[in-house]
Amino acid sequence: MIFFDKYSLISRKRGDYLLFKQILSIIQLKEHLTLQGLQNIINIKATLNFGLSKELQLMFPETVPVPRPLRETCVIPHSQWIAGFTSAEGNFSVSLDKGIFKSLLFKITQHEKDEELLIAIKEYFNSGYCYLRKTENTIDFKVTKFSVVNEIIIPFFIKNPILGVKSLDFNDWCSVSDIVNKKEHKLEEGALKIIEIQRGMNRGRSK
């Protein structure tokens, strides 16, 4: 907990973290050993993450969900925060149309309740756009403009490296960018190379 107190979450998860701390405090005081203490935990859990299961709702019919902590204004603290968040939540992909290169896509998707966060990321890069998918209750931050990818996104993540397996997707993404910059994607060999790279990215990497 000391870590997340020092390095605050700024997405909707911050509210879940603060609720989690409330539960931990109840346990530390051993109040969870009483019926009222247990009910207090259930009241918090009803607001935490996805709420209560049907079984818990039946077992604790007197549950009253606690108010969710208000989130402070979203401010991106520094570039490394973006790199870390992207390592977990971002996506680098290559769009093709009938085997022909169409675009490079950088995307971060969150629940629509975190719209403020994605707008903050958009403003941080001063590029891209946010798209709300109402039927799925999600919102995307997307960058597809090739000049922005080359001049802003790629240099940013070279300076602030992606961690984990997603770094491999980013490296492949950069390889495709290099092929396009050299206009080799207009040649058969270059087009086939892009197709090969795309097939091995993201979910294709585990096949």
Buried (B, 14 or more C-beta within 10 A) or exposed (E): EEEBEEEEBBBBBBBBBBBBBBBEEBEEEEBBEEEEBBBBBBBBBBBBEEEBEEEEEEEBEEBEBBEBBEBEEBEBEEEEBBBBBBBEBBBBBBEBEEEEBEBBBBBBBBEEBBBBBBBBBBEBBEBBEBEEEEEEEBBBBBBBBBEBBBEBBBEBBEEBEBEEEBBBBBBBBBBBBEBBEEEBBEEEEBBEBBBEBBEBBBEEEEE
